[in-house]
Amino acid sequence: MRTLGVAAILAALTMPALSADLTPSAFRALLDGQDATAVVQSLDENTWNAFLAHVEAGHRGWIDLVPLLAPGTAGSTSESLAITLSRALKANPAGVLSVLAANPYGPTDICGEIDSAVSAIEAARFIDEALVKVAAVMDPALSEARDACLYALTDARIAALM
């Protein structure tokens, strides 16, 4: 019981520091001591949104954390992470494809789901840009994920314009 109290105090002390000094290594340190579900549940909204912003911007260190954190997401956090990865296709398609290759999400989760808050024309433009970026990834280790993503993007483009 005493260990639980110490862990709770340490977690409380760690989270404000994480919000102020948000780094991929800080997340990795949290993941070394807890499972992904505990880490995701301990994040406040500002920290989660900052994490998503880094992923959407395509920052590789942050995208590399997604396969580690994805198993700890559910419901809205899982959905927000998938949407963020979709948006990151234009900024860092190879990074997103590496997440697909790691299998925390399927190709339709990331490449086939387009933000419903945008118009059909905006969705088609986004998909066109993502198609070009994803098609340009020539890493043989990512070819299967690339091809699956291209297929899902093509289906999403057709659906967006229907």
GROMACS elastic network, one bead per residue, 0.5 to 0.9 nm:
[ bonds ]
;  ai    aj funct       b0    kb
    1     4     6  0.51844   500
    1     5     6  0.65426   500
    1     6     6  0.88771   500
    2     5     6  0.51164   500
    2     6     6  0.63189   500
    2     7     6  0.86214   500
    3     6     6  0.51039   500
    3     7     6  0.60630   500
    3     8     6  0.85560   500
    4     7     6  0.50178   500
    4     8     6  0.61169   500
    4     9     6  0.86378   500
    5     8     6  0.50993   500
    5     9     6  0.62551   500
    5    10     6  0.86203   500
    6     9     6  0.51126   500
    6    10     6  0.61236   500
    6    11     6  0.85315   500
    7    10     6  0.50574   500
    7    11     6  0.60273   500
    7    12     6  0.85142   500
    8    11     6  0.50547   500
    8    12     6  0.61119   500
    8    13     6  0.85896   500
    9    12     6  0.50602   500
    9    13     6  0.61725   500
    9    14     6  0.85246   500
   10    13     6  0.50585   500
   10    14     6  0.59727   500
   10    15     6  0.86839   500
   11    15     6  0.61878   500
   11    30     6  0.88211   500
   11    42     6  0.79452   500
   12    15     6  0.56176   500
   12    16     6  0.72112   500
   12    42     6  0.87341   500
   13    16     6  0.62430   500
   13    17     6  0.69485   500
   14    17     6  0.53276   500
   14    18     6  0.61068   500
   14    19     6  0.88365   500
   14    30     6  0.85195   500
   15    19     6  0.62502   500
   15    20     6  0.87055   500
   15    42     6  0.75404   500
   15    43     6  0.70625   500
   15    44     6  0.81038   500
   15    47     6  0.86435   500
   16    19     6  0.51292   500
   16    20     6  0.63964   500
   16    21     6  0.85555   500
   17    20     6  0.51507   500
   17    21     6  0.58293   500
   17    22     6  0.78212   500
   18    21     6  0.50327   500
   18    22     6  0.50035   500
   18    23     6  0.75649   500
   18    26     6  0.65534   500
   18    27     6  0.79034   500
   18    43     6  0.89774   500
   18    47     6  0.75922   500
   19    22     6  0.54300   500
   19    43     6  0.86650   500
   19    44     6  0.83150   500
   19    46     6  0.73626   500
   19    47     6  0.53522   500
   19    50     6  0.83824   500
   20    47     6  0.87517   500
   21    26     6  0.78388   500
   22    25     6  0.84919   500
   22    26     6  0.66106   500
   22    27     6  0.78359   500
   22    47     6  0.76357   500
   22    50     6  0.79577   500
   22    51     6  0.79187   500
   23    26     6  0.51635   500
   23    27     6  0.66247   500
   23    28     6  0.87824   500
   23    51     6  0.88440   500
   23    61     6  0.85776   500
   23    62     6  0.81548   500
   24    27     6  0.51505   500
   24    28     6  0.62203   500
   24    29     6  0.86609   500
   24    51     6  0.89162   500
   24    61     6  0.58919   500
   24    62     6  0.57724   500
   24    64     6  0.86071   500
   24    65     6  0.72144   500
   25    29     6  0.60909   500
   25    30     6  0.86328   500
   25    61     6  0.85555   500
   26    29     6  0.50737   500
   26    30     6  0.64029   500
   26    31     6  0.87245   500
   27    30     6  0.50908   500
   27    31     6  0.62216   500
   27    32     6  0.86643   500
   27    39     6  0.82910   500
   27    65     6  0.78346   500
   28    32     6  0.61466   500
   28    33     6  0.88664   500
   28    65     6  0.76514   500
   28    68     6  0.87235   500
   29    32     6  0.50828   500
   29    33     6  0.67416   500
   29    34     6  0.88794   500
   30    33     6  0.54187   500
   30    34     6  0.61508   500
   30    35     6  0.84671   500
   30    36     6  0.87470   500
   30    39     6  0.65983   500
   31    34     6  0.51087   500
   31    35     6  0.60067   500
   31    36     6  0.62902   500
   31    38     6  0.87589   500
   31    39     6  0.66801   500
   31    68     6  0.78922   500
   31    69     6  0.82087   500
   32    35     6  0.77676   500
   34    37     6  0.80960   500
   34    38     6  0.61334   500
   34    39     6  0.64218   500
   35    38     6  0.55189   500
   35    39     6  0.64463   500
   35    40     6  0.88647   500
   35    69     6  0.86741   500
   35    72     6  0.74206   500
   36    39     6  0.50706   500
   36    40     6  0.60989   500
   36    41     6  0.84843   500
   36    68     6  0.67552   500
   36    69     6  0.51636   500
   36    70     6  0.74556   500
   36    71     6  0.62814   500
   36    73     6  0.77526   500
   37    40     6  0.52428   500
   37    41     6  0.60417   500
   37    42     6  0.84868   500
   37    69     6  0.75984   500
   37    70     6  0.86515   500
   37    71     6  0.69863   500
   37    73     6  0.64026   500
   37    74     6  0.87528   500
   38    41     6  0.51716   500
   38    42     6  0.60540   500
   38    43     6  0.88395   500
   38    72     6  0.72035   500
   39    42     6  0.51588   500
   39    43     6  0.65488   500
   39    69     6  0.78566   500
   39    72     6  0.74775   500
   40    43     6  0.54647   500
   40    44     6  0.87487   500
   40    48     6  0.79821   500
   40    69     6  0.70639   500
   40    70     6  0.88734   500
   40    72     6  0.60423   500
   40    73     6  0.65746   500
   40    77     6  0.83502   500
   41    44     6  0.80129   500
   41    72     6  0.80695   500
   41    73     6  0.83246   500
   43    46     6  0.80338   500
   43    47     6  0.59358   500
   43    48     6  0.59898   500
   44    47     6  0.53992   500
   44    48     6  0.62388   500
   44    49     6  0.86257   500
   45    48     6  0.51312   500
   45    49     6  0.60182   500
   45    50     6  0.84817   500
   46    49     6  0.51329   500
   46    50     6  0.60567   500
   46    51     6  0.85620   500
   47    50     6  0.50441   500
   47    51     6  0.61370   500
   47    52     6  0.86235   500
   48    51     6  0.50591   500
   48    52     6  0.62277   500
   48    53     6  0.86377   500
   48    77     6  0.87339   500
   49    52     6  0.50039   500
   49    53     6  0.61038   500
   49    54     6  0.87071   500
   50    54     6  0.63548   500
   50    55     6  0.87183   500
   51    54     6  0.52865   500
   51    55     6  0.63761   500
   51    56     6  0.87101   500
   51    62     6  0.72198   500
   52    55     6  0.50343   500
   52    56     6  0.60171   500
   52    57     6  0.85025   500
   52    62     6  0.85374   500
   52    80     6  0.80099   500
   52    81     6  0.68514   500
   52    84     6  0.63016   500
   52    85     6  0.85845   500
   53    56     6  0.50727   500
   53    57     6  0.61090   500
   53    58     6  0.87082   500
   53    84     6  0.78518   500
   54    57     6  0.51191   500
   54    58     6  0.65363   500
   54    59     6  0.57686   500
   54    60     6  0.87415   500
   54    61     6  0.88586   500
   54    62     6  0.61822   500
   54    63     6  0.79619   500
   55    58     6  0.51596   500
   55    59     6  0.57965   500
   55    60     6  0.76326   500
   55    61     6  0.85227   500
   55    62     6  0.54431   500
   55    63     6  0.52822   500
   55    64     6  0.89375   500
   55    66     6  0.83774   500
   55    81     6  0.86516   500
   55    84     6  0.67562   500
   55    85     6  0.68495   500
   55    87     6  0.88768   500
   55    88     6  0.66069   500
   56    59     6  0.76576   500
   56    63     6  0.84774   500
   56    83     6  0.88880   500
   56    84     6  0.52652   500
   56    85     6  0.62600   500
   56    86     6  0.80612   500
   56    87     6  0.57900   500
   56    89     6  0.82268   500
   56    91     6  0.74543   500
   56    92     6  0.86483   500
   57    87     6  0.83707   500
   57    88     6  0.61417   500
   57    90     6  0.89579   500
   57    91     6  0.60999   500
   57    92     6  0.78508   500
   58    61     6  0.88206   500
   58    62     6  0.77878   500
   58    63     6  0.68641   500
   58    85     6  0.85876   500
   58    87     6  0.88770   500
   58    88     6  0.53659   500
   58    89     6  0.78173   500
   58    90     6  0.81392   500
   58    93     6  0.80939   500
   58    95     6  0.73372   500
   58    96     6  0.82178   500
   59    62     6  0.55736   500
   59    63     6  0.63018   500
   59    64     6  0.87437   500
   59    88     6  0.89531   500
   59    91     6  0.83564   500
   59    92     6  0.75042   500
   59    95     6  0.84069   500
   60    64     6  0.59825   500
   60    65     6  0.87326   500
   60    92     6  0.76506   500
   60    95     6  0.62076   500
   60    96     6  0.89943   500
   61    64     6  0.52175   500
   61    65     6  0.68109   500
   62    65     6  0.52776   500
   62    66     6  0.70901   500
   63    66     6  0.53976   500
   63    67     6  0.81487   500
   63    85     6  0.81896   500
   63    88     6  0.89602   500
   63    92     6  0.89328   500
   63    95     6  0.62761   500
   63    96     6  0.69833   500
   63    98     6  0.87412   500
   63    99     6  0.75330   500
   64    67     6  0.67681   500
   64    68     6  0.78399   500
   64    95     6  0.73552   500
   64    96     6  0.88133   500
   64    98     6  0.81399   500
   64    99     6  0.74077   500
   65    68     6  0.52694   500
   65    69     6  0.61845   500
   65    70     6  0.84383   500
   66    69     6  0.50933   500
   66    70     6  0.55682   500
   66    71     6  0.88649   500
   66    81     6  0.81271   500
   66    85     6  0.89390   500
   66    99     6  0.69218   500
   66   104     6  0.81678   500
   67    70     6  0.53486   500
   67    71     6  0.73225   500
   67    99     6  0.61165   500
   67   100     6  0.88035   500
   67   102     6  0.65632   500
   67   103     6  0.76846   500
   67   104     6  0.57894   500
   67   105     6  0.86622   500
   68    71     6  0.67965   500
   68    72     6  0.81064   500
   68   104     6  0.86571   500
   69    72     6  0.54476   500
   69    73     6  0.68891   500
   70    73     6  0.52732   500
   70    74     6  0.83542   500
   70    77     6  0.88048   500
   70    78     6  0.68632   500
   70    81     6  0.78059   500
   70   104     6  0.61570   500
   70   105     6  0.81923   500
   71    74     6  0.80452   500
   71    78     6  0.86989   500
   71   104     6  0.69823   500
   72    77     6  0.89215   500
   72    78     6  0.84007   500
   73    76     6  0.80450   500
   73    77     6  0.53836   500
   73    79     6  0.85490   500
   73    81     6  0.83693   500
   74    77     6  0.56264   500
   74    79     6  0.76841   500
   75    78     6  0.54280   500
   75    79     6  0.62432   500
   75    80     6  0.86686   500
   76    80     6  0.59074   500
   76    81     6  0.84124   500
   77    80     6  0.51129   500
   77    81     6  0.60806   500
   77    82     6  0.86127   500
   78    81     6  0.51985   500
   78    82     6  0.62766   500
   78    83     6  0.87333   500
   79    82     6  0.51509   500
   79    83     6  0.62106   500
   79    84     6  0.85322   500
   79   109     6  0.86365   500
   80    83     6  0.51445   500
   80    84     6  0.60427   500
   80    85     6  0.85859   500
   81    84     6  0.50201   500
   81    85     6  0.61624   500
   81    86     6  0.86004   500
   82    85     6  0.50980   500
   82    86     6  0.62241   500
   82    87     6  0.87371   500
   82   105     6  0.75661   500
   82   109     6  0.62248   500
   82   110     6  0.54543   500
   82   113     6  0.83040   500
   83    87     6  0.63144   500
   83    88     6  0.86556   500
   83   109     6  0.80772   500
   83   110     6  0.66014   500
   83   113     6  0.72457   500
   83   114     6  0.73815   500
   83   115     6  0.68401   500
   84    87     6  0.50838   500
   84    88     6  0.61909   500
   84    89     6  0.89237   500
   84   110     6  0.84194   500
   85    89     6  0.65454   500
   85    96     6  0.62945   500
   85    99     6  0.87477   500
   85   110     6  0.61389   500
   85   111     6  0.85742   500
   86    89     6  0.54603   500
   86    90     6  0.83056   500
   86    96     6  0.79207   500
   86   109     6  0.82065   500
   86   111     6  0.59040   500
   86   112     6  0.83164   500
   86   113     6  0.73646   500
   86   114     6  0.73078   500
   86   115     6  0.85949   500
   86   130     6  0.88450   500
   87    90     6  0.66145   500
   87    91     6  0.78594   500
   87   110     6  0.85770   500
   87   114     6  0.84937   500
   87   115     6  0.86046   500
   87   126     6  0.85463   500
   87   130     6  0.87104   500
   88    91     6  0.51201   500
   88    92     6  0.58695   500
   88    93     6  0.69036   500
   88    95     6  0.85020   500
   88    96     6  0.68852   500
   89    92     6  0.55271   500
   89    94     6  0.79967   500
   89    95     6  0.81476   500
   89    96     6  0.61339   500
   89    97     6  0.82365   500
   89   110     6  0.86620   500
   89   111     6  0.81384   500
   89   129     6  0.88755   500
   89   130     6  0.58344   500
   89   131     6  0.88333   500
   89   133     6  0.73100   500
   89   134     6  0.71121   500
   90    93     6  0.60018   500
   90   126     6  0.82105   500
   90   129     6  0.66551   500
   90   130     6  0.51948   500
   90   131     6  0.86739   500
   90   132     6  0.86988   500
   90   133     6  0.60650   500
   90   134     6  0.78567   500
   91    95     6  0.89753   500
   91   130     6  0.89293   500
   91   133     6  0.83820   500
   92    95     6  0.53657   500
   92    96     6  0.64432   500
   92    97     6  0.87020   500
   92   133     6  0.82761   500
   92   134     6  0.88396   500
   93    96     6  0.51434   500
   93    97     6  0.60225   500
   93    98     6  0.85498   500
   93   130     6  0.78527   500
   93   133     6  0.62577   500
   93   134     6  0.54476   500
   93   135     6  0.89605   500
   93   136     6  0.86922   500
   93   137     6  0.71696   500
   93   146     6  0.87840   500
   94    98     6  0.61349   500
   94    99     6  0.87815   500
   94   133     6  0.88588   500
   94   134     6  0.73875   500
   94   137     6  0.61796   500
   94   138     6  0.88634   500
   94   139     6  0.80750   500
   94   142     6  0.75295   500
   94   146     6  0.84544   500
   95    98     6  0.50967   500
   95    99     6  0.66339   500
   95   100     6  0.89225   500
   96    99     6  0.51090   500
   96   100     6  0.64716   500
   96   101     6  0.87349   500
   96   110     6  0.85346   500
   97   101     6  0.61147   500
   97   102     6  0.85903   500
   97   107     6  0.89436   500
   97   134     6  0.82023   500
   97   137     6  0.88331   500
   97   142     6  0.63360   500
   97   143     6  0.87798   500
   97   145     6  0.57324   500
   97   146     6  0.62665   500
   97   149     6  0.78672   500
   98   102     6  0.62586   500
   98   103     6  0.88158   500
   98   141     6  0.86058   500
   98   142     6  0.65620   500
   98   145     6  0.76304   500
   99   102     6  0.50415   500
   99   103     6  0.65587   500
   99   104     6  0.69514   500
   99   105     6  0.75219   500
   99   145     6  0.88537   500
  100   103     6  0.51326   500
  100   104     6  0.68201   500
  100   105     6  0.60247   500
  100   106     6  0.63986   500
  100   107     6  0.65579   500
  100   110     6  0.81872   500
  100   142     6  0.86653   500
  100   145     6  0.59065   500
  100   146     6  0.86104   500
  100   149     6  0.84613   500
  101   104     6  0.83801   500
  101   105     6  0.88379   500
  101   106     6  0.89567   500
  101   141     6  0.84156   500
  101   142     6  0.67245   500
  101   144     6  0.77576   500
  101   145     6  0.55988   500
  101   146     6  0.89191   500
  102   105     6  0.81506   500
  103   106     6  0.64420   500
  103   107     6  0.89671   500
  105   108     6  0.82079   500
  105   109     6  0.60612   500
  105   110     6  0.71110   500
  106   109     6  0.52771   500
  106   110     6  0.68804   500
  106   111     6  0.85038   500
  106   148     6  0.88944   500
  106   149     6  0.88971   500
  107   110     6  0.54956   500
  107   111     6  0.54300   500
  107   112     6  0.67247   500
  107   145     6  0.74121   500
  107   146     6  0.89638   500
  107   148     6  0.59613   500
  107   149     6  0.52299   500
  107   150     6  0.87440   500
  107   151     6  0.85164   500
  107   152     6  0.63190   500
  107   153     6  0.87602   500
  108   111     6  0.51814   500
  108   113     6  0.62675   500
  108   148     6  0.84018   500
  108   149     6  0.73330   500
  108   151     6  0.88770   500
  108   152     6  0.55022   500
  108   153     6  0.80134   500
  108   156     6  0.85976   500
  109   112     6  0.59071   500
  109   113     6  0.57577   500
  109   152     6  0.89090   500
  110   113     6  0.58718   500
  110   114     6  0.81852   500
  110   149     6  0.78672   500
  110   152     6  0.85412   500
  110   153     6  0.89583   500
  111   114     6  0.76032   500
  111   127     6  0.86488   500
  111   130     6  0.87114   500
  111   148     6  0.85211   500
  111   149     6  0.53250   500
  111   150     6  0.74929   500
  111   151     6  0.84201   500
  111   152     6  0.54452   500
  111   153     6  0.52060   500
  111   154     6  0.89041   500
  111   156     6  0.76822   500
  112   149     6  0.76744   500
  112   151     6  0.85312   500
  112   153     6  0.53157   500
  112   154     6  0.81109   500
  112   155     6  0.69286   500
  112   156     6  0.50546   500
  112   157     6  0.84316   500
  113   116     6  0.83592   500
  113   152     6  0.85453   500
  113   153     6  0.83889   500
  113   156     6  0.69135   500
  114   117     6  0.86941   500
  114   118     6  0.83132   500
  114   123     6  0.66083   500
  114   126     6  0.86235   500
  114   127     6  0.81977   500
  114   156     6  0.72449   500
  114   157     6  0.89844   500
  114   160     6  0.82328   500
  115   118     6  0.61255   500
  115   123     6  0.75423   500
  116   119     6  0.76423   500
  116   120     6  0.88344   500
  116   123     6  0.84091   500
  118   121     6  0.81157   500
  118   122     6  0.59626   500
  118   123     6  0.62063   500
  119   122     6  0.51538   500
  119   123     6  0.60997   500
  119   124     6  0.85746   500
  119   160     6  0.85353   500
  120   123     6  0.50193   500
  120   124     6  0.61022   500
  120   125     6  0.86062   500
  120   157     6  0.89190   500
  120   160     6  0.53043   500
  120   161     6  0.58090   500
  120   162     6  0.84589   500
  121   124     6  0.50644   500
  121   125     6  0.61800   500
  121   126     6  0.85922   500
  121   160     6  0.79086   500
  121   161     6  0.74227   500
  122   125     6  0.50753   500
  122   126     6  0.61308   500
  122   127     6  0.85458   500
  123   126     6  0.50896   500
  123   127     6  0.60817   500
  123   128     6  0.85199   500
  123   156     6  0.87922   500
  123   157     6  0.74728   500
  123   160     6  0.64648   500
  123   161     6  0.84732   500
  124   127     6  0.50404   500
  124   128     6  0.60210   500
  124   129     6  0.86244   500
  124   156     6  0.84395   500
  124   157     6  0.56218   500
  124   158     6  0.84136   500
  124   160     6  0.64497   500
  124   161     6  0.71005   500
  125   128     6  0.50621   500
  125   129     6  0.62768   500
  125   130     6  0.85630   500
  125   157     6  0.89206   500
  126   129     6  0.52356   500
  126   130     6  0.61165   500
  126   131     6  0.85462   500
  127   131     6  0.59003   500
  127   132     6  0.86105   500
  127   153     6  0.63484   500
  127   154     6  0.79132   500
  127   156     6  0.76695   500
  127   157     6  0.62060   500
  128   131     6  0.51002   500
  128   132     6  0.64544   500
  128   133     6  0.87948   500
  128   153     6  0.85069   500
  128   154     6  0.88436   500
  128   157     6  0.78630   500
  129   132     6  0.53297   500
  129   133     6  0.63293   500
  129   134     6  0.86510   500
  130   133     6  0.50526   500
  130   134     6  0.58895   500
  130   135     6  0.82813   500
  130   150     6  0.87565   500
  130   153     6  0.78520   500
  131   134     6  0.52691   500
  131   135     6  0.58991   500
  131   136     6  0.85267   500
  131   149     6  0.86114   500
  131   150     6  0.63111   500
  131   153     6  0.67098   500
  131   154     6  0.78342   500
  132   135     6  0.52475   500
  132   136     6  0.63042   500
  133   136     6  0.52999   500
  133   137     6  0.70494   500
  134   137     6  0.55409   500
  134   138     6  0.89431   500
  134   146     6  0.63666   500
  134   147     6  0.87111   500
  134   149     6  0.76596   500
  134   150     6  0.69548   500
  135   138     6  0.77018   500
  135   146     6  0.70028   500
  135   147     6  0.80754   500
  135   150     6  0.70714   500
  137   140     6  0.87255   500
  137   142     6  0.77091   500
  137   143     6  0.78466   500
  137   146     6  0.72252   500
  138   141     6  0.86463   500
  138   142     6  0.75313   500
  138   143     6  0.69418   500
  138   146     6  0.86385   500
  139   142     6  0.54135   500
  139   143     6  0.64180   500
  140   143     6  0.50739   500
  140   144     6  0.81550   500
  141   144     6  0.75522   500
  141   145     6  0.85001   500
  142   145     6  0.53126   500
  142   146     6  0.58739   500
  142   147     6  0.85556   500
  143   147     6  0.60220   500
  143   148     6  0.85263   500
  144   147     6  0.52540   500
  144   148     6  0.62341   500
  144   149     6  0.85578   500
  145   148     6  0.51672   500
  145   149     6  0.60292   500
  145   150     6  0.85532   500
  146   149     6  0.50944   500
  146   150     6  0.60844   500
  146   151     6  0.86051   500
  147   150     6  0.50816   500
  147   151     6  0.62191   500
  147   152     6  0.86715   500
  148   151     6  0.51535   500
  148   152     6  0.62634   500
  148   153     6  0.86281   500
  149   152     6  0.50362   500
  149   153     6  0.59905   500
  149   154     6  0.84851   500
  150   153     6  0.50387   500
  150   154     6  0.60913   500
  150   155     6  0.86315   500
  151   154     6  0.51900   500
  151   155     6  0.63578   500
  151   156     6  0.86606   500
  152   155     6  0.51245   500
  152   156     6  0.60900   500
  152   157     6  0.86060   500
  153   157     6  0.60784   500
  153   158     6  0.86653   500
  154   157     6  0.51156   500
  154   158     6  0.64118   500
  154   159     6  0.86864   500
  155   158     6  0.52324   500
  155   159     6  0.62009   500
  155   160     6  0.85918   500
  156   160     6  0.59402   500
  156   161     6  0.86764   500
  157   160     6  0.50759   500
  157   161     6  0.64554   500
  157   162     6  0.88457   500
  158   161     6  0.54551   500
  158   162     6  0.64462   500
  159   162     6  0.52463   500
